Amino acid sequence: MKKLKIAFFGLKDNEQNYFKKKLKQFTLKFFNESISLDNVSKIKNFDIISIFINCKVDKKILRQLPNLKLITTRSTGYDHIDIKECKKRKITVCNVPIYGENTVAEHTFALILSLSRNVHKSYIRSLKCDYSIDGLQGFDLRNKTIGVIGAGHIGHHVIKIAHGFGMDILVNDSHPDNFLLEVFDFKFVKLNELLKKSDIITIHCPLNKNTKHLINKQNMKLVKKGAILINTSRGGIVSTDALIYGLNKKILSGVALDVIEGEQLIKEEKELLHDNTSNLALKELLKDHDLLSRNNVVYTPHIAFYSKEAVERIDNATIENILGFVNKNNINIID
């Protein structure tokens, strides 16, 4: 049997050694840059390519790879691959469907606790050698109502953690799962009811035409006075104008964001690790942003997904996709 050839694109140097160790039975070639018509000739006879979200694989690229049998993308999204053309050429395509559900949920509670216990304000004071506690009284999470918008993989983990804190839980989801109700003690409600009754509102749904500005200036008026809002999902789900309105009218007592409206240029989290353009655009977006200058607003620069374990899960899933394909035990196939 011939030794299969695998090319990796858009991979940082520090990840290469891991793949070399785990896939030493194959011939491997690494490229820091994305696949393109300029470099595809270097892998003309390769059997497998591993790419990332910013690597566009279209008909022109595929025509240059007559021996290609598998494309495994180190991302959840796969709209950068011409799936129809791959099917025609009998090329299998795999992705990484899940890698950071508990990671994002844990970061969500880091943000909640930062607001509920004034961690960010305390830290800023300590930098100025001010150790007074005036104005730093927090509140318990126990017996507070948390409203979870989106009960997918991440929302599921948020619900589990909220139970550990002894919180009352309301959930809004477009496709309520009754099995979850049997496992956890919570209530599915309409969005307006969730906004009216929740002390903490946290968002865990995808950005699409139905969720764009799901939280807006109109329904901000329904939010329980003094509530805090957390967004670790996508910036466009929450209107920035609505956040500013809610804070100015003292409807919201605090906001914690890992994402902000205008980040649509970022297709997927891990792109931030590889695409300097996204980092620069994000920096420009945040410059002089009125919302982030307030002391009751906490912001983290899109790092909810970014843990050592989550990045390892992406790489391990890619290895499993490759080995599964070779052993005719395919997993994570895009059909």
N, C-alpha and C positions, 0 to 999 in steps of 0.2 A: 504494500500500500504506500502511495506517495505521501510525503510529508506536507500537510496542508499549510498554506500560506495565509497569514492574517495581517492586515494593515490597520493600524489605529490612527485616527485623525483627531485633531483638536485635543490632544492629551498632554497634560503638563508633565515635565520631567520627573517630578517626585512620584507620579503614579506609575511610571513605566516599569520600575523595578518590580512592583507588585505583580503586574501582568507577566513579566518575564519569569518570575518564580512559579506562578500558578499554571502557566501555559508553555512550559519549557519543551514539551513534545512537539510543538509547532514551530514553523519559521515565522518570526514576528518582525514587523517593520513599523517604526513610529514616526509620526509627523506632528509637530506642534501646531501647524496651521490646518485649516479646513481643507477638505478635498476639493479639487478644482480641475479644470481642463489643463492647467499648467503642470500639475503634479500627478495626475491620474495615470500617465504613461509609465510612471515608475512602478506601478503595481498591476500592470496589464494582465499578468497570469495568476493573480491572487484569487483565492477561493472565498475569503471572508473579509469583510470590512467592518470595523467598529467606529462609529461616528458620534457626533454630538448634535445638538439642536441647531447650531449655526452652520452645519454642513449640508448643503443642498445637493441631493442626489436625484437628478432628473434624467430624461431620456439620453441627453448628450453624454452624461457621465456613464450611464449604464452601457451605452454602445461601446465604450472603451474597455469594458470589463467582461469579455466573453466567457470567462471561467467562473464568474461570481455565482456563489450558491447561497450565501447568507449575508444579510445586513443586520447588525445588532446596534441599535442606537442607545446611547447611555442617557436616555431621557424618557419621560413619560409620553410627551408629545411626539408625533411622527409625521406631521404635515410637511416636513422638509424632505420627505421621501415620496417619490412617485410610485405609490402602492400598486396602481393599475398596471404600470409598465413592469413592475417586479413580478406581478402575478403572471403576466404574459410570458415572461422569461423564466418562470418557475424558480424565482429567487425568494427564499424565505426571509421574512422581516420580523425581528423581535424588538421589544422595548423593555423599559423598567417601569412597570405600572405603579409600584408602591415603594417608597424608600424613606419617607420622613413623617409619617403620620403621628407617631408619638413625639418626635422631635419638635414639630410645630406646636403640638398641644402643650408640651412642657414650656416652650417659650411663651405661649399665650399666658400661662399662669405666672411666669416671671414678670410679664408686663402688668398683669392684674395686681400682683403683690407690690410691684414698684409704686403703683398708684394708691393701693389701699393702705400701705404702711409708709408712704412718703419716702421711699428709699432714695429716689433721685434727688429730692430736695435735701435730704440729710447728707448725701455725698457732696453735693455742691457746697453746703455750709462747711463741711469738714475741710474742704480745700482752702477755705478762708479762715481756718482755725476758729470757727464759730461752732460751739458744741451745745448751744441752747436747744431746748426742746419746744419752745413756743411755736405754735402753728403746725406742729408735726404729729398731732394726734391722728391716729389711723382708725380703721374699722375692721371688725372681724368678718371673715367670709362665711363662717358658720351661720346657718339660718337665713343667709341672703339668697335672693333669687337670681340665678344666672340664666340668661336667654341665649341659647345656642342656635345660630342661624346656619343650617347645613349640618346634616347628621351622616356625612360620609365617613371615610376612614379617620380623618383628623377630628371631626366633630364627635365621633364615637369615643376617641381617647379623651377629649375634653370632658365629656359626660362622666367617664370613669374617674377622672381626677377630681371633678366637682363633687362627686359622691364622697370621696375621701375627705374633703373639707366640710362635709355635712351641709351642703347647699341644697336648696330647692331648685329644680331644673325644669325649664320650659324649652321646648325644641320646635323650631320651624323648619320644615323640609318639604320640597316639592313632591317627594315620593316617600311618605311615611312608612317605616319598616316596623311592623307589629312585633317582630321577633325581638327587636331592641327593647320594646316596652315590657316584654316578659322578663328580660334580663336585668334591666335597670328601672328604677322608680322615677319616672319623669312623665311629662305630659306633652303631647303634640298640640300645638296651637297655631292659629293664624298669625301672620306677622304683626298686625296691629295690636293684637292682645299681648304678644311678647314684648313689644315696645312699651306698652302701657304698664306692664307689671314687673319688668326686670330691673334689678339694681345694677346688674352688669350685663352688657350686651356684647357678644363675641361672634365674629363672622368667620365661617368656614365653608363657603360655597365658591364655585368657579365663577369667573367673569364671562358672561355671554350676553346676548341681546335681552334676555329676561332679567338679568341681575345687574345690568348697568344702572348705577344710581338707585339701587334697591333702597338704600337709605338716602333720603333727599330732604329738602327743606320742608316739604309738606308733612311727611310723616315724622320728621324730627319734632314737630309740635305735639305728637302723641307720646313721646318718650317720657318716662317717669322722671320727675324733677329730682336732680341730684345723681342720676345714673352715670356710670362710666361706660365708655365704648372702646372696644378692642378690635383692631383689624390686623390679622396676620395672613389674610387671604390675597386679595388683589385690590389695588388702590381705587380702581374705577367703580367698585361696588358701592363706595361711599362718596357722595358729593362733598368736595372740600367746602363749598359754600354752606352746605348743611352743617358741617362740623363747626365752622366759624360762627354760624347763626346759633347753634346749640350752646356753644361756650359763652358767647356774648349775652345771650338771654338767660344764662345760668340754668339751662335745662340740663346740660351735662356738667358734672363737677370735675370730670377729667377724661382725657383721651389718651390711648396708647396705640401707636401705629408701628408696624414693621414695613408697611407699604403705603404708598401715597398716590393719589390720582395723578395720572400723567406717566406712569411707569409702563404703559402698554408696549413700549419699545423693548421691554424684557419679556421674552417668550416663556422662559422657564428659569427657575431660581439658579440652577447650576451654571447658566450662561454668565452670571456675574463673576464666576471664577475663571472664565476663559476669554471673555470678550471685553477688552478695555474700553471699547466704544460705549457699551452699556454703562460702565462705571462713570465715564466722563459725562454722559448724558444725565445720569442720575444726580451727579454733583451739580450740574447746571440747573436742573429742575429744582433742587432744594435750596439754592442760593437765595438768601433774603426772603425765605418763605415765612410769611406772617404767622402761620399756624404753629410752626415749630419754636417760635420765640417765647411761647407762654410757659409759665412754670407749672401748669397743670396738664401739660402735654408731654408725653414721653415718646421718643422716636428711636428706633433701631434701624440701621440701614439694610433692610431686607436680608436679615440673617436668621430668621426663624427656622429655616431648613438646614442651617449650616452647623452641623455637628460632625465630629470625627466619625461617629458610627453611621450617620446618614450617607456620607461620602463613600464609606467602605461598603455600605449596602448596594450602592449604585454599581461599584466596581465588581462586587461579588455576583450581583445579578447578571452582569454582562458576561462574566466567566461561566456562570451556569447556563446562560443562553447558548454560548459557543459549545460547551461540552455536551449539553443536551442535544444540540443539533447533530454533532458528530456521532453521538451514541444513539441517534434516532429516537430521542426522548424529548421532543421539542417542548419548550415552555415559553410563555409570554409571547406567543405568535400573534402578529397583527393580520387579521383576515379581512 
